Amino acid sequence: MPTTTDKAIQTTQEHVLNAMRQSQEAIVKAVTVWSEAVAKAVPELPATPLAKELPTPEELIESSFQFTERLIAAQHEFAKNVLAAAAPVMKKTSAGNGSESASKAS
């Protein structure tokens, strides 16, 4: 059953995500306007042989985010393992969300 704290955390997280999405939309719009204006002034550049050897911006984004997803998954697993390793102590303290333990100790 979600607690008041859980609800507050979820609400805060939603506010942060919504604010981030709004700022991202504003940035995309600004970059679109800028890019369309600058594109008219920038001449076509000749292709270089080296350019074919480099990843495209889209490929860089995809590989970077795939790595980030793997990194986050590894960190998530690590955090769960640390929590499991600390379980014997946490069961005896309020840190284990055992407010009953804390109240029994008082």
Helices and strands as residue ranges (DSSP letters): H 4-41, G 49-53, H 57-85, H 87-90, G 94-96, H 99-105
